[in-house]
Structures are given as C-alpha cells and as structure tokens.
Amino acid sequence: MGKTQTKPGNRQLNTGASKTNTRFTDEKDFNLGKAENWIYIGIIILSLLLFFREGIFSGKVFTSGDHIAFDSFKTFFDDAKKTGVFALWCPYIFMGMPNFAGLIGFSPRVYDLFGNMFGVIYDLITGNQTNPVFSIVLYYFIFGTGLFFYTNYKIRNKLIALFVALSGVFATDLIQRLVVGHNTKVLAITFFPLILLVVDKLIEQNYKNKFYLLLDAVFLVIMLHIQLGSNHMQMIFYSYLMLGMYVAYILIYKLLKKQNIRGVITAGIIFIAAAVISVAMNADVLMSVKEYNKYSIRGVPSIASEVDSKISKDTPLDYDYATRWSFSPGETFTFFLPYYYGFGDVDYQGQKVNLYWGQMPFTTSPVYFGVIVLFLGIIGMIMNFRRNLTVQALTIITLFFLLLSFGRNFTLVYNIFFYYFPFFSSFRAPVMIHNFIDLMFSILAGYGIKAIVDSTKDTARAQFFKKVNFGLMGFCGLLFLISLVGFENSYKDSVVNGPKAQEYKQQGASAQQISQAFTQRAAIAYENVISDLRVHSILVLIVLALAYYYTQRKISMKIFIIGAILISFFDLWNINSKTIHWDDKKQTDAVFDETDYTNFILKSNADTYSYRIVEMQENQPSTTNNYAYYRLQQFNGYQGAKMRIYQDALDVIGGANPMLLGLGNVKYILSNAPLKDSTYTQAFKGSKMLVYENKAFLPRAFFVNEVKVEKPYTILLDIKQSNFDPKNTAFVENDIKKAIDKTDSTAAIKMVKADIHGYEYDVNASGNNLMVMSDIYYPAGWNAYIDGAPAEIYKTDYLLRSIVVPKGKHKVEIKFEPKTYYTGKTISLGSNIFVVLLLIAGVGGVIMSRKKATDLSGNTYEIKKDEHKDA
C-alpha cells in the first residue's frame, strides 16, 4: 500500500495500489512461502466444495422452475447435436420462437475461437457438464479467485484478500443464483473481479514495456467477450455502469486536483475499445438479440397502448411489471437481520414455506451479504473515504446502486434510467443490481480491515478508530439488549399490516383470513428475527473486540484477520445454509418420466409437426416447457422474452379461447380439471391430466377463400368474439394487392417434410389461393419459395403467416434463413481472428523484448524482475 501523509491538513488520497509493495510489520507471521497463492485459492475452492458438497458429491440437485424449464430442451439440443444442425429456431414453445435470439440456448459456436475454447476447457473440467451443480460452482471458483487477486493487488495483504474473496463469493444473493437456476447471471459476474483488476492496472501502472499493456488489453477483451457470452444484458449493463462510474469518478477527481490523468484516459480508451471488439466477437448473438428485441415484449409496447391512452407507448415493458421486484428502503434491515421480512423459503416443521411479507411479489431469500462485512465496510468507508480514491469511488457507486435498486420505491433515480437510458426499459427486477452492491461492500470491508491495521501506525488514526469502534460496539450492545426486551407486538403488527397483507386484501381476502395467515407467519419469523439480533450482535462485538485488542497490540494481526475471516464465514455459511433446499435427482428426472397422457398423444399422432398441444391449469395456459422434452410442440411455454404478438393475443383474446387455439394448430388440450366448453371433447383420462380434442383445430397449413384488411386490434377482437370462420376468411393488416380466388375441390396441401428450420409442401392451387400457415409470424429470417422462386410472406390473423400460391401444382418451401445471424457470424469470426493476432503480437513482443534485453545486459533475472513489476 502506498504511503500517506499523516500531517493534519496535508493528506493525499491513495489510489489503492502499492508501488513500493510495502508489507505490514508482522506479515512474516502468515507468510506461507512460494505456494501461498495456491494455498489461499485452495481454501476458496475447498470452502465452495464443502458448501455445495451434497450436489457435487452426492448427486443432489435444485428443482426450481428455471432449472426444469431449461432441462425441458435437453432432447431438442441432443437432436440438433446428433443431426449436426446448429439450432436457430425452436418450434416447441409459443408456436415457435428464435432459439438463438430468444436465448433458449445454442450449440457450440466453433467460429467463436475464444468462446469455444473457454467452452471446451469448461466441458473438460466439468465432465461435459454431467454434474449440473459443479458446472455452475466452477463459475464461483473463478469469481472467488479473481476477487482474491483483485484485493491482493489493491491492498497487498493476502489474508485480507482471502476475507474479501470468501465474503464476496458467499454473499447470499450470489449463492441463490445457482439455487434458483439463474445460471447466466452467475456467468455474467464470474469474470468481473478480474475485469476490474485489469481496469485498475491500466489506470495505475506505468507500463515501460508496451507489449505488457497490449497483453492486458487483450485479456480484457477476452474476459468481456466471455461475459457477453452469458447473454444476460441486464447484468452486463450493471457491470458496465459500475466500471464507467468508477473510471469517470477517478478522472473527475484527478482533473479537479490537477493530477496526471494519463493512466485514466488510457484505461478509458482501452476499455471502450475492448468493449467494442468484444461486442464484435459476439456479433452473431448480439445482432440476433437486437433484431429479435424489435418483436419481443422487451422491445415493443403492448397493443393495449394503441387503444388506451393511459398506457405508455414509450416503453416496451409496463412500468409496474418492470419494477415489480424493486428493493425497498425498509428491506435494508435484512442487511443485519435477514429474517426481518420473513426471509423467503424456510423449512418449518419438515415443510418448505415462504414467509416473505415485503412488497416484492415473492423472494426465495433475503438480500444479505454478511453482518461482519456490513460493519467492516462501514469502518472502511468512515476511515478511508478522505484518504483513498478507490474507497471514495466504491462508496459513492454503492450508494447510487442502492438507490437505483429501490426502483419504484425511489423514482427520482430509477425513472431517469427507465425513461431516458437506451434499452433500460427492457430490464426488470431492479433488485438484481445487488450482486454488484454485495461485491463492492466486500471490497470496502477489506479496506475496513486495512484501516484498522493502518491505525496502529498513526496515533491520530488510532484514536479515531477507537471512537468509531466503541461507537459501533455500543450500538451492537444496544441491539442485543433490545433482543432481550423484545418487540413482538409491534413486529406482528408490521407483518399483519404489511405490504403482502395489503396485497392479499386487494385480491379480496377477508380481514379474518389475512389476520390468520399473517399472524402465524409473523410468529415464525419473529423467533428468527430475535435469534438474528442476538447472534449477529454477538458476532460483530467479537470482531470489534478483536480489532480493538489488535490495535492495542494484545493480539497479532494474524489472529485478528483470521478471526474476522472465520466469524464472517460462519455467519454467511449459517444464513446461506438456510436458503439451500436440496432435492434428489430422481425428483428432477421424475418430471420427465413417461406419462400415460403424453404416450396417448404420441401414439395417436406420431408426426408432431402436424399439430400442437396446450396444457391448461385452472382453465388457463400454464407456464411450462415440459412437453418440449417429449418433442411435443406447445402453444404455451415459459420464457422471459416471448414475442409481443403472442402476448398481445393472450392479453386481448385470452389463452383459453377455442378459436385462438384452433388458429394456433392446437389439437390436444391437457387439463388438470374438466373443461366445460363444448368445443373440447374428452379423448383420454390420464393419471394426472385429462386430454381433450379441439373441434376448432386447424391444420398446420390450409387455404382460405377470402382475405380482408382490418386494424390489428380489431382482428384480435374478432378472434375473441368468434366473428368469422377462420377456414373461410383470413385477416391481414395491409392490402396484399393481389386477387384471391376461392378454392374448389381440387385444392390441396400436403406436408412432405418438416424440421426445426423449415417446411416443404406439395401444393395444388385451384386459382390464386391464399395459403395460411399456423406458425408464429416472425419476418426476421423466415423466407418462402414457390418452385424455388421467392414469395412474400404476409402477417395474417394477427399472429400467423400466409403466402399467395398461383394456380397449379407447386413445391412450397418455408425456410428460416436469418441474414442478421449469418452477417454477425462473419463479423464474429473476423474479430476473433483479429484478437488472435493481437495476442500473438503481445506474446511475441514480450518474448522478443526479454530476449533483446537479456542480450544487452546478460542478466536475465534482473530483466524478468523489472518486467514483472510493470506487468
């Protein structure tokens, strides 16, 4: 750590890095020799292996909805791999959607040299992802290791770095990402500490050998590229926002203080260039996503905004929907008392129940990053804010991110982003930003330990810390006394009259029902709140006492820091263990066991490209992808960015409407309860589901006799009210400017070939006939050919597609050929090759410069030593 002025009124901010590599006076007490880095990394890895041991070594799994939703496509990807097809379209949910742009998943992109290399290494380590838990825990290994190296670079103390790494990687919100199946969020943050490390090096290092600068720039590109490979744009946006604010703050500070800004400018330029290159390396994905965004619920306002002036046309997501998972100022209590708002999913009397009573729709666990981290982070802010530029920047960004996480609960900040920042209105769940708040607080806690250590070298700082320490100890002592006195009545009143109770009231629950449900919930939660208050007060008091005794030189630095590590780790382990709910793998496998009702459908109709199914729960389409596993194509499904026209149809018409399902090629309805609509006739009674046939079923492709032009919303209302015969009439939104003839008995359509990327039909048209196809209308890639000649595709019946077929016998082909993807693929390959050349130039330059320096000096050891310092 660099030297600081101790004279009053003449303090100089420390950037956080040490140029002289100053060591603490008793560092020899914990010097583990040449292998110490490996030992500390081994501790991080071992702790994660132990925490997730049941999944890694005993075959346990998590069976959340997101895990099951993704596993449903296993057969889809297996089929693509066996046939050598790079799957660009998924026909199994929502009448079809772009697999690549919709981010259901995709096969290895071999032309993405670095991304594919990372994937190959990843598969080798994880055994081709045979263990679903270990496959994600590997990301935690990288994150924790990166955080260790970042902190050691900034603070120059490996024990403090170990504290920060363990605290950061075991933050409850990050641990929960694996539990609930948000694996792309984990990947999006995996390399972030290393990215932050490179950015800091670019700011602070004076590279004498520019080839080392080039190598750091290349490594930054590669890590940003892999981060983009997560395709979680919201998390990536937050990471870029944090980095941008960090660099901007340092630049502004140095400008105001008239300090050298060369390193900051260099870092800013290189980061922007690296981001641009990494985007180019992911061009095939990002361009496809951007194109799809124009047709998804994340990029297009609902049709309701066209007819209802009260609904905003400016943002794709409804404001209420986008901000539903907003953090609230009151929930900052969970930083100290994770059970205060009920915690989320808890085990009670052998059953899993959700006790959450806050204002979010639901949550499985609290936003908690450790009470020791919280208090040490506060110490880091208080004692370092005026002295350390990194602490200043991280403190300000942390507070800003906290305000942004409040969403609709603090609109002054959130609304600026929602209404004025590009793409921000496509994001949801503002609370998601807490992954970065947790990370920053862990780093600030490291600076808190550093401040305590530094106070032993400065009498004035020692006295200041003593006051801070006694103040915090007094606060914790007061909290412990409160836990003894209790506040049961006021807490229960808060729960019974809280946000969730008010929500139940609006839904029609009686006062008696609310009181009964939430009084019990409050009683269970209160016991845990009191336990939290006592245990956490004691834990903090112990750490503060260790800090005090260290500053009085009654214990060594080693005992103080190791004590803080163990107590913080115990705290996080204790809370995180309560968020883990393991399941047997056979429970997951059982979800996809053969069923009598799926067998009935597949035996009745083996050609799954000739019809669709829909599952109904309580007479509404369910949000499940399960039937994709059986290769059954669904009208319903589960995906966070479905097509806007599909969602509009459900919103206006209703998902149980027989005509809509008929137009959607739905032949079979699987229902958990009897259906009363006479359009549906029961065909089979399964063990768990009733199977109905839809009399309104229309084939995958059919002719109509006439076409009418109508406004989009009117078309939806006509379908809702069954105002027309879809076998006779089709509606379009724009005049197709072609005469359409009625069909006669000679007109016929026969599907002769079908796969995920297209159809082939033998068609006999009796005149100029309109051929309607029961597939979702998506103009960005679907092309039609009649006898090899291109034909125009028309948006029909609001969400279907059609073409005009001239009289006679023809071969009609419908193919998915997205130009955007193929253009992006070329850009991705070219930019990957460019980065390979940069890497070769960097490595070659370093080797040649070392060789040249060795030839000139004859002293290889000294050259290597100097170069390492600059690297």
Secondary structure, 3 states (H helix, E strand, C coil): CCCCCCCCCCCCCECCCCCCCCCCCCHHHHCCHHHHHHHHHHHHHHHHHHHCHHHHCCCCECCCHHHHHHHCCHHHHHHHHHHCCCCCEECCCCCCEEHHHHCCCCCCCCCCHHHHHHHHHHHHHHCCCCCHHHHHHHHHHHHHHHHHHHHHHHHCCHHHHHHHHHHHHCCHHHHHHHHHCCHHHHHHHHCHHHHHHHHHHHHHCCCCCHHHHHHHHHHHHHHHHHHHCCCCHHHHHHHHHHHHHHHHHHHHHHHHCCCCCHHHHHHHHHHHHHHHHHHHHCHHHHHHHHHHHCCECCCCCCCHHHHCCCCCCCCCCCHHHHCCCCCCHHHHHHHCCCCCCCCCEEEECCEEEECCCCCCCCCCCCCCCCHHHHHHHHHHHHHHCCCEHHHHHHHHHHHHHHHHHCHHHCHHHHHHHHHHCCCHHHCCCHHHHHHHHHHHHHHHHHHHHHHHHHHCCCHHHHHHHHHHHHHHHHHHHHHHHHHHHCCHHHHHHHHHCCHHHHHHHHCCCCHHHHHHHHHHHHHHHHHHHHHHHHHHHHHHHHHHHHHHHHHCCCCCHHHHHHHHHHHHHHHHHHHHHHHCCCECHHHHHHHCCCCHHHHHHHHHCCCCCCCEEEEEECCEECCCCHHHHHCCCECCCCCCCCEHHHHHHHHHCCCCCHHHHHHCCEEEEEECCCCCCCCEEEEEECCCCEEEEECCCCCCEEEECEEEECCHHHHHHHHHCCCCCCCCEEEECCCCCCCCCCCCCCCEEEEEEEECCEEEEEEEECCCEEEEECCCCCCCCEEEEECCEEECCEEECCCEEEEEECCEEEEEEEEECCHHHHHHHHHHHHHHHHHHHHHHHHHHHHHHHHHHHHHHHCCHHHHHHHHHHHC
